């Protein structure tokens, strides 16, 4: 009953937004709430199920966004002709150099392998840059105002969602192999560092994602509003509902995204619940509660941690691809730790760590508050300052503080929950 009541409360809040503000606003909150719930579900798998402290959510979300560009964006033939194949050759050479380093480390004797790996790595780096740099310059010189990058494969955008999960899984595997055997705080540092590296690459490597110039006009899985407005059948149907074509087309597109996102969330939630209640899930919780005891029983703790870390990262990558599809553009500068790490962790903590339904609830609730707190704060401050003179310094200060209401509210919510419900609104059972 408690679970149903809390989800009903969230539904009432979103519906109330539709009735009191606009249905466009309500659907925007719903769609981003669905995406946020998937991110929170991924972090909950890592933390709630295995106790892994991942503060690099931003990086995995950004990889999902990159997947949309690489998968669905149309290729740029001129860029490929100018230097694209050279860039591809450099990347393949880089992978070969890494493989050679690994092989040398495994096959050579202890006294020689260090020098051999260092020699291969240094020589490989200079050769790699010698191949890559001219190709990158040629690609980025191709109509930089409009393109200046290689583009993608031109595939359906829905394929980008699982591809985003695969990219995130690959990076999670590298991080896991490096840091999962260390203490949890070292893992946090590693994930944060890798996330910042990913964002730096997206901002600076124009040939890959246009950098800070952004990739706009990405393909979408739903119709464009203008096409619906030019469809006589759709205009007639909208008129039958008492809506103008512009409003009807906007609502139709957002509802289309809502249906797609809901399907993805339900599938992932069902799979997460099945995993939680399976022998594998019980084993993961046993490892989380007492690693030494689980290791004494013959469990490979590091390998199991790697599994769940990859799975959680996959969900973040899928959510990142969904969000970029919803936005219709990739904006590397928008990936901020405050929004894509701190806020997701607040969702998990408030909802209930270790409870998948709690993570989903936290995703919806916290996102709703994140969006609505500022306009509510604006209204509150206008009421408080209504009797003050227009030139009052206090009035100006209070009105100027509205922009900080989001952070203040998130902090207060987090403190209240940690004090009175430390296990979250829906605790683990």
C-alpha positions in Angstrom: 0.0 0.0 0.0 2.8 2.4 0.8 4.4 1.8 -2.6 1.1 2.4 -4.4 0.4 5.5 -2.4 3.8 7.1 -3.1 3.5 6.4 -6.8 0.0 7.7 -6.8 1.3 10.9 -5.2 3.8 11.3 -8.0 1.1 10.7 -10.6 -1.1 13.4 -8.9 1.8 15.9 -8.9 2.4 15.4 -12.7 -1.3 15.5 -13.5 -1.6 18.6 -11.3 1.1 20.2 -13.4 -1.0 19.5 -16.5 -4.1 21.0 -15.1 -2.5 24.0 -13.4 0.3 24.9 -15.8 0.2 23.0 -19.1 0.1 19.5 -20.4 3.3 20.2 -22.3 5.1 20.9 -19.0 3.6 17.8 -17.5 4.8 15.6 -20.3 8.3 17.2 -20.2 8.5 16.3 -16.5 7.2 12.8 -17.2 9.6 12.1 -20.0 12.7 13.3 -18.1 11.4 11.5 -15.0 11.3 8.2 -17.0 14.9 8.8 -18.2 16.0 9.8 -14.6 14.3 6.7 -13.2 16.5 4.5 -15.5 19.6 6.3 -14.4 18.7 5.9 -10.8 17.9 2.2 -11.4 21.4 1.7 -12.8 23.1 3.4 -9.8 20.9 1.4 -7.5 22.1 -1.8 -9.0 25.7 -0.8 -8.3 25.2 0.7 -4.9 22.1 -0.9 -3.5 22.9 -4.4 -4.7 26.7 -4.4 -4.5 27.8 -1.4 -2.5 29.8 0.1 -5.4 30.3 3.9 -5.2 30.1 5.2 -8.7 30.3 9.0 -9.0 31.0 9.0 -12.7 27.4 8.7 -13.8 27.9 11.7 -16.0 30.5 10.0 -18.2 28.3 6.9 -18.9 25.4 9.2 -19.7 27.6 11.2 -22.1 28.7 7.9 -23.8 25.0 7.2 -24.4 24.6 10.6 -26.0 27.7 10.0 -28.2 26.2 6.6 -29.3 23.2 8.5 -30.8 25.6 10.6 -33.0 27.8 7.6 -34.0 24.8 5.4 -34.8 22.1 7.6 -36.3 23.7 10.7 -37.7 24.3 10.6 -41.4 27.9 10.2 -42.5 29.8 13.1 -44.0 31.4 11.8 -47.3 33.7 14.8 -47.7 35.1 14.3 -44.2 35.7 10.6 -44.8 37.4 11.4 -48.1 39.6 14.1 -46.6 40.9 12.2 -43.6 38.3 9.8 -42.2 40.1 6.6 -43.2 43.3 7.9 -41.9 41.6 8.6 -38.5 40.1 5.1 -38.5 43.5 3.6 -39.4 45.1 5.5 -36.4 42.5 4.2 -34.0 43.1 0.6 -35.2 46.8 1.1 -34.8 46.2 2.4 -31.3 44.3 -0.7 -30.4 47.0 -2.9 -31.9 49.6 -1.0 -29.8 47.6 -1.6 -26.6 47.2 -5.3 -27.5 51.0 -5.5 -28.1 51.6 -4.0 -24.7 49.3 -6.5 -23.0 50.9 -9.4 -24.9 54.4 -8.3 -23.9 53.4 -8.0 -20.3 52.0 -11.5 -20.2 54.8 -13.3 -22.2 58.0 -11.7 -21.2 59.9 -12.2 -18.0 59.5 -10.0 -15.0 62.8 -8.2 -15.5 62.2 -7.4 -19.2 58.5 -6.8 -19.6 58.5 -3.4 -18.0 61.0 -2.0 -20.4 59.4 -3.7 -23.4 55.9 -2.4 -22.5 57.3 1.1 -22.0 59.2 1.0 -25.4 56.1 -0.3 -27.2 53.8 2.3 -25.6 56.1 5.3 -26.3 56.8 4.3 -29.9 53.2 3.4 -30.5 52.1 6.8 -29.1 54.3 8.8 -31.5 53.3 6.7 -34.5 49.7 6.9 -33.5 49.8 10.7 -33.3 51.7 10.9 -36.6 48.9 9.0 -38.3 46.0 10.6 -36.4 46.8 14.3 -36.4 46.9 15.0 -40.1 43.6 13.1 -40.5 41.9 15.0 -37.7 43.0 18.4 -39.2 41.7 17.4 -42.6 38.3 16.2 -41.2 37.8 19.3 -39.0 38.6 21.6 -42.0 35.6 20.3 -44.0 32.9 22.9 -43.7 33.5 23.4 -40.0 30.4 25.7 -39.6 28.1 22.9 -40.6 30.0 19.6 -40.3 33.7 19.3 -39.4 33.2 15.8 -38.2 32.8 12.3 -39.6 29.1 11.8 -38.8 27.6 8.4 -38.0 26.3 5.3 -39.7 22.9 6.6 -40.6 21.1 3.8 -38.8 17.7 4.0 -37.0 18.0 6.1 -33.9 16.4 3.4 -31.7 19.5 1.2 -32.3 21.5 3.9 -30.6 19.9 3.1 -27.3 21.5 -0.4 -26.9 24.7 0.9 -28.5 24.9 3.5 -25.8 24.6 0.7 -23.3 27.4 -1.2 -25.1 29.8 1.8 -25.1 29.1 2.4 -21.4 29.7 -1.3 -20.7 33.1 -1.2 -22.5 34.3 1.8 -20.4 32.9 0.2 -17.2 34.9 -2.9 -18.0 38.1 -0.9 -18.2 37.4 0.9 -15.0 36.4 -2.2 -13.2 39.5 -4.1 -14.2 41.5 -1.2 -12.9 39.8 -0.1 -9.7 37.3 -2.7 -8.5 39.9 -4.6 -6.5 40.7 -1.4 -4.6 38.8 0.4 -1.8 35.4 2.0 -2.6 36.8 5.5 -2.3 39.4 4.7 -4.9 36.6 3.5 -7.2 34.8 6.8 -6.7 37.9 8.7 -7.7 38.5 6.5 -10.8 34.9 6.8 -12.0 34.9 10.6 -11.5 38.2 10.9 -13.3 37.1 8.8 -16.3 33.9 10.7 -16.5 35.8 14.0 -16.7 38.1 12.5 -19.4 35.1 11.4 -21.5 33.6 14.9 -21.3 36.9 16.5 -22.2 37.2 14.3 -25.2 33.7 15.1 -26.4 34.4 18.9 -25.9 37.7 18.9 -27.7 37.6 16.2 -30.4 35.6 18.0 -33.1 36.1 15.1 -35.6 34.1 12.8 -33.3 31.2 14.9 -32.0 31.8 18.6 -33.2 33.0 19.5 -29.7 31.4 22.6 -28.2 29.8 23.4 -31.6 27.3 20.6 -30.8 25.5 18.2 -33.1 22.0 19.4 -33.7 19.1 18.0 -35.7 19.6 14.4 -34.7 17.1 11.8 -36.0 14.1 11.0 -33.9 11.8 7.9 -33.5 8.7 10.0 -33.6 7.2 12.4 -36.2 8.2 16.0 -36.5 5.7 18.5 -35.3 5.7 20.4 -38.7 4.9 17.2 -40.6 1.9 16.5 -38.3 0.7 20.1 -38.7 0.8 19.7 -42.5 -1.1 16.4 -42.4 -4.8 17.1 -43.1 -5.9 14.0 -41.3 -4.0 14.9 -38.1 -5.4 18.5 -38.3 -8.9 17.2 -38.6 -8.4 14.8 -35.6 -7.0 17.6 -33.5 -9.9 19.9 -34.3 -12.2 17.1 -33.2 -10.5 17.1 -29.8 -10.8 20.9 -29.6 -7.0 21.5 -30.1 -5.1 23.7 -32.5 -2.6 21.8 -34.7 0.4 23.3 -33.0 -0.6 22.2 -29.5 -1.9 18.9 -30.7 1.4 18.1 -32.6 3.5 19.0 -29.6 1.5 16.8 -27.3 1.5 13.9 -29.8 5.3 13.9 -30.1 5.8 14.1 -26.3 3.3 11.3 -25.8 5.1 9.2 -28.4 8.4 9.6 -26.4 6.5 8.8 -23.2 5.3 5.5 -24.6 8.8 4.5 -25.8 10.4 5.5 -22.6 7.8 3.7 -20.5 8.3 0.5 -22.4 12.1 0.7 -21.9 11.7 1.4 -18.2 9.2 -1.4 -17.6 11.5 -3.9 -19.4 14.6 -2.8 -17.5 12.6 -2.8 -14.1 11.3 -6.3 -14.7 14.8 -7.6 -15.5 16.2 -5.8 -12.5 13.5 -7.3 -10.2 14.1 -10.8 -11.6 17.9 -10.4 -11.0 17.3 -9.1 -7.5 15.2 -12.1 -6.5 17.4 -14.7 -8.3 20.2 -16.7 -6.7 22.6 -14.3 -8.3 20.9 -11.3 -6.6 21.0 -13.0 -3.2 24.6 -13.7 -3.7 25.3 -10.1 -4.6 23.6 -8.9 -1.5 25.6 -11.4 0.6 28.8 -10.1 -0.9 27.7 -6.5 -0.2 26.9 -7.3 3.4 30.0 -9.3 4.2 32.7 -9.6 1.5 35.0 -11.6 3.7 32.4 -14.3 4.5 31.4 -14.5 0.8 35.0 -14.8 -0.3 35.5 -17.6 2.3 32.6 -19.5 0.7 34.4 -19.5 -2.6 32.8 -16.5 -4.3 34.9 -14.4 -6.7 34.0 -11.0 -5.2 35.9 -8.9 -7.7 34.3 -10.7 -10.7 30.8 -10.3 -9.3 31.5 -6.6 -8.6 32.6 -6.3 -12.2 29.4 -7.8 -13.5 27.1 -5.6 -11.5 29.2 -2.5 -12.2 28.9 -3.1 -15.9 25.2 -3.8 -15.7 24.5 -0.5 -13.9 26.7 1.4 -16.3 24.7 -0.1 -19.2 21.5 1.3 -17.8 23.1 4.8 -17.5 24.3 4.6 -21.1 20.9 3.6 -22.4 19.3 6.5 -20.4 21.9 8.9 -21.9 21.1 7.8 -25.4 17.3 8.2 -24.7 17.9 11.7 -23.3 20.0 12.9 -26.3 17.3 11.5 -28.6 14.7 13.4 -26.7 16.7 16.6 -26.9 17.5 16.1 -30.6 21.1 17.3 -30.1 24.4 16.4 -28.4 25.7 19.2 -26.2 28.9 18.1 -24.4 29.0 21.2 -22.2 25.7 20.3 -20.6 27.0 17.3 -18.9 27.6 18.6 -15.4 28.3 16.5 -12.3 25.7 18.4 -10.3 22.9 17.2 -12.6 24.1 13.8 -13.7 25.8 12.6 -10.5 24.6 14.4 -7.4 21.0 14.5 -8.5 20.9 10.8 -9.5 22.4 9.9 -6.1 19.8 12.0 -4.3 17.1 10.0 -6.3 18.5 6.7 -5.1 19.0 7.8 -1.5 15.5 9.4 -1.2 13.7 6.6 -3.1 15.4 3.8 -1.1 18.8 2.2 -1.8 18.6 -1.5 -2.6 14.9 -1.2 -3.7 14.5 -1.0 -7.5 11.0 0.5 -7.1 12.4 3.0 -4.7 15.0 4.1 -7.2 12.3 4.6 -9.8 10.1 6.5 -7.3 13.1 8.7 -6.4 13.8 9.4 -10.1 10.3 10.7 -10.7 9.9 12.6 -7.4 13.3 14.3 -7.3 13.1 15.3 -11.0 9.6 16.8 -10.4 11.0 18.9 -7.5 14.1 19.8 -9.5 11.9 21.3 -12.3 9.2 22.8 -10.1 11.1 24.2 -7.1 12.3 27.3 -9.0 8.9 28.5 -10.3 7.4 27.7 -6.9 10.2 29.7 -5.2 9.6 32.6 -7.6 6.0 32.7 -6.6 6.8 32.4 -2.9 9.3 35.2 -3.0 7.0 37.4 -4.9 4.4 36.9 -2.2 6.9 37.5 0.6 8.2 40.7 -1.0 4.9 42.0 -2.3 4.7 44.6 0.5 8.3 45.9 0.1 9.3 48.9 -1.8 10.7 48.4 -5.3 14.1 49.8 -4.5 14.5 47.7 -1.4 17.8 45.9 -1.1 16.2 43.0 0.9 13.6 42.6 -1.8 16.2 42.5 -4.6 18.2 39.9 -2.5 15.3 37.7 -1.9 14.2 37.7 -5.6 17.8 37.1 -6.7 18.1 34.1 -4.4 15.3 32.2 -6.3 17.9 30.7 -8.7 19.5 28.9 -5.7 16.2 27.3 -4.5 16.9 24.1 -6.4 20.2 23.4 -4.6 18.8 24.5 -1.2 15.7 22.3 -1.6 17.7 19.2 -2.7 20.0 19.7 0.3 17.1 20.0 2.7 15.3 17.0 1.3 18.5 14.9 1.5 19.1 15.9 5.2 15.4 15.3 6.2 15.4 11.9 4.5 18.7 10.9 6.1 17.5 12.0 9.5 14.0 10.5 9.5 14.1 7.8 6.9 17.7 6.8 6.4 16.7 3.8 4.3 14.6 5.9 1.9 10.9 6.2 1.2 10.8 2.6 0.0 13.4 0.7 2.1 15.0 -2.5 0.9 13.1 -5.6 2.0 
